[in-house]
Amino acid sequence: MLRKKRRYTKMRKVYADHNATTPLAPEVLEAMLPYLGEHYGNASSVHVFGREARAAIDDARVRLTKLLGCGESELVFTGGGTEADNMAVFGAARASRRRGSRHILISSVEHHAVLHPAQYLEKTGECDVTYLPVTRDCLVDPDDLRRAIRNDTVLVSIMSANNETGTIQPVKELAAICRERGVAFHTDAVQSFGKQPVNVNDWGVDLLSIAAHKFYGPKGVGALFIRRGTKIDPLLFGGSHENDRRAGTENVAAIVGLAKAAELATATMGEEQHRLFDLTEALGAAIAERIPGAHRNGHPKQRIGNTINFSFEGCEEEGLLLGLDLEGIAVSSGSACAVGSLEPSHVLKAMGLPHELARAAVRFSFGTSNTAKDVDCILEVLPKLIDRLRSFSSKV
């Protein structure tokens, strides 16, 4: 007797977590490969192998500075966005300490790469820190910044686009306020670069951080723009790399990949972000229509096009994330997971969400691979999952 072959249907996988990281673009990998193989020299060496590596770094620096609108001497390559943010906060605060200044300002919705250094400086007594509030839409009020700046304020750090909600801050206006008061202004542009035009002179910023893996480049590499004349103490010591500002042998392949990814992202940015905005709007409208008790978080229009965030009444994020993952849908939440406990997102709490909604958030962040079919797939799964989770919670 012949057995009938069992038929398996392949689960569609949906990656909707591009704000966490993006896949490496094939063109970027191709640009990097020579520096992972035959061109392996140390860029600080004077022989031909070292000169090849140095030439690649110099070329990458020139290409990236053209995109940012800055000078070559104003750009420092780092080990990623976190290092760039840390260098901006610690570097500016400690350089100014010698002049007696000791106050910094950050928004209450900053990424932990800015928030935690500020909290550390506060804990150690190195600086006073003011945390600016935000509106329900996750926006900083420029008038709050004006009132909060003190005579001893040395640094203001406000991100250009929030990683959880996508809300875009009025960076140009905020930077102008700081410039009037003679205060250095830093913006974490990790989620902005490649999604909206970023020009350091147009924005008027003194410090700006980016990370390659957010725009289809390699992980472990980023850059910090430091405007000429801005005082920064280095984080790392041990060599004269990056004009004595960042010691350590340069990751040549990653730096080459950063520049290539930046060029690709900015070349297609306008059209791609319009497409992604339409996708997330379609998803948001359908969620609002089909799922009662769904609350949209962040500014509905003033946002990066690929990001939309919702909280769902009667649910908890752990169940939402695991349930979606089991259906092949990868997303993130607005909360950070600690060992043995789940803490609500500091961003959503700062926006005024009640505890139960701050713990029931899902962030959808789309990218180049996403299409309307992915939206349909999410909408096929999400309402059923939420009904199931709510039925469980009602029985507890």
Secondary structure in CASP SS format (residue, H / E / C, confidence):
PFRMAT SS
TARGET T0000
AUTHOR 0000-0000-0000
METHOD secondary structure of the structure
MODEL  1
M C 1.00
L C 1.00
R C 1.00
K C 1.00
K C 1.00
R C 1.00
R C 1.00
Y C 1.00
T C 1.00
K C 1.00
M C 1.00
R C 1.00
K C 1.00
V E 1.00
Y E 1.00
A C 1.00
D E 1.00
H C 1.00
N C 1.00
A C 1.00
T C 1.00
T C 1.00
P C 1.00
L C 1.00
A C 1.00
P H 1.00
E H 1.00
V H 1.00
L H 1.00
E H 1.00
A H 1.00
M H 1.00
L H 1.00
P H 1.00
Y H 1.00
L H 1.00
G C 1.00
E C 1.00
H C 1.00
Y C 1.00
G C 1.00
N C 1.00
A C 1.00
S C 1.00
S C 1.00
V C 1.00
H C 1.00
V H 1.00
F H 1.00
G H 1.00
R H 1.00
E H 1.00
A H 1.00
R H 1.00
A H 1.00
A H 1.00
I H 1.00
D H 1.00
D H 1.00
A H 1.00
R H 1.00
V H 1.00
R H 1.00
L H 1.00
T H 1.00
K H 1.00
L H 1.00
L H 1.00
G C 1.00
C C 1.00
G C 1.00
E H 1.00
S H 1.00
E H 1.00
L E 1.00
V E 1.00
F E 1.00
T E 1.00
G C 1.00
G C 1.00
G H 1.00
T H 1.00
E H 1.00
A H 1.00
D H 1.00
N H 1.00
M H 1.00
A H 1.00
V H 1.00
F H 1.00
G H 1.00
A H 1.00
A H 1.00
R H 1.00
A H 1.00
S H 1.00
R H 1.00
R C 1.00
R C 1.00
G C 1.00
S C 1.00
R C 1.00
H E 1.00
I E 1.00
L E 1.00
I E 1.00
S E 1.00
S C 1.00
V C 1.00
E C 1.00
H C 1.00
H H 1.00
A H 1.00
V H 1.00
L H 1.00
H H 1.00
P H 1.00
A H 1.00
Q H 1.00
Y H 1.00
L H 1.00
E H 1.00
K H 1.00
T C 1.00
G C 1.00
E C 1.00
C C 1.00
D E 1.00
V E 1.00
T E 1.00
Y E 1.00
L E 1.00
P C 1.00
V C 1.00
T C 1.00
R C 1.00
D C 1.00
C C 1.00
L C 1.00
V C 1.00
D C 1.00
P H 1.00
D H 1.00
D H 1.00
L H 1.00
R H 1.00
R H 1.00
A H 1.00
I C 1.00
R C 1.00
N C 1.00
D C 1.00
T E 1.00
V E 1.00
L E 1.00
V E 1.00
S E 1.00
I C 1.00
M C 1.00
S C 1.00
A E 1.00
N C 1.00
N C 1.00
E C 1.00
T C 1.00
G C 1.00
T E 1.00
I E 1.00
Q C 1.00
P C 1.00
V H 1.00
K H 1.00
E H 1.00
L H 1.00
A H 1.00
A H 1.00
I H 1.00
C H 1.00
R H 1.00
E H 1.00
R H 1.00
G C 1.00
V C 1.00
A E 1.00
F E 1.00
H E 1.00
T E 1.00
D E 1.00
A C 1.00
V C 1.00
Q C 1.00
S C 1.00
F E 1.00
G C 1.00
K C 1.00
Q E 1.00
P C 1.00
V C 1.00
N C 1.00
V H 1.00
N H 1.00
D H 1.00
W H 1.00
G C 1.00
V C 1.00
D C 1.00
L E 1.00
L E 1.00
S E 1.00
I E 1.00
A E 1.00
A H 1.00
H H 1.00
K H 1.00
F H 1.00
Y C 1.00
G C 1.00
P C 1.00
K C 1.00
G C 1.00
V C 1.00
G E 1.00
A E 1.00
L E 1.00
F E 1.00
I E 1.00
R C 1.00
R C 1.00
G C 1.00
T C 1.00
K C 1.00
I C 1.00
D C 1.00
P C 1.00
L C 1.00
L C 1.00
F C 1.00
G C 1.00
G C 1.00
S C 1.00
H H 1.00
E H 1.00
N H 1.00
D H 1.00
R C 1.00
R C 1.00
A C 1.00
G C 1.00
T C 1.00
E C 1.00
N C 1.00
V H 1.00
A H 1.00
A H 1.00
I H 1.00
V H 1.00
G H 1.00
L H 1.00
A H 1.00
K H 1.00
A H 1.00
A H 1.00
E H 1.00
L H 1.00
A H 1.00
T H 1.00
A H 1.00
T H 1.00
M H 1.00
G H 1.00
E H 1.00
E H 1.00
Q H 1.00
H H 1.00
R H 1.00
L H 1.00
F H 1.00
D H 1.00
L H 1.00
T H 1.00
E H 1.00
A H 1.00
L H 1.00
G H 1.00
A H 1.00
A H 1.00
I H 1.00
A H 1.00
E H 1.00
R H 1.00
I C 1.00
P C 1.00
G C 1.00
A E 1.00
H E 1.00
R E 1.00
N E 1.00
G C 1.00
H C 1.00
P C 1.00
K C 1.00
Q C 1.00
R E 1.00
I C 1.00
G C 1.00
N C 1.00
T E 1.00
I E 1.00
N E 1.00
F E 1.00
S E 1.00
F E 1.00
E C 1.00
G C 1.00
C C 1.00
E C 1.00
E H 1.00
E H 1.00
G H 1.00
L H 1.00
L H 1.00
L H 1.00
G H 1.00
L H 1.00
D H 1.00
L H 1.00
E C 1.00
G C 1.00
I E 1.00
A E 1.00
V C 1.00
S E 1.00
S C 1.00
G C 1.00
S C 1.00
A E 1.00
C E 1.00
A E 1.00
V C 1.00
G C 1.00
S E 1.00
L E 1.00
E E 1.00
P C 1.00
S C 1.00
H H 1.00
V H 1.00
L H 1.00
K H 1.00
A H 1.00
M C 1.00
G C 1.00
L C 1.00
P C 1.00
H H 1.00
E H 1.00
L H 1.00
A H 1.00
R C 1.00
A C 1.00
A E 1.00
V E 1.00
R E 1.00
F E 1.00
S E 1.00
F C 1.00
G C 1.00
T C 1.00
S C 1.00
N C 1.00
T C 1.00
A H 1.00
K H 1.00
D H 1.00
V H 1.00
D H 1.00
C H 1.00
I H 1.00
L H 1.00
E H 1.00
V H 1.00
L H 1.00
P H 1.00
K H 1.00
L H 1.00
I H 1.00
D H 1.00
R H 1.00
L H 1.00
R H 1.00
S H 1.00
F H 1.00
S H 1.00
S H 1.00
K H 1.00
V C 1.00
END
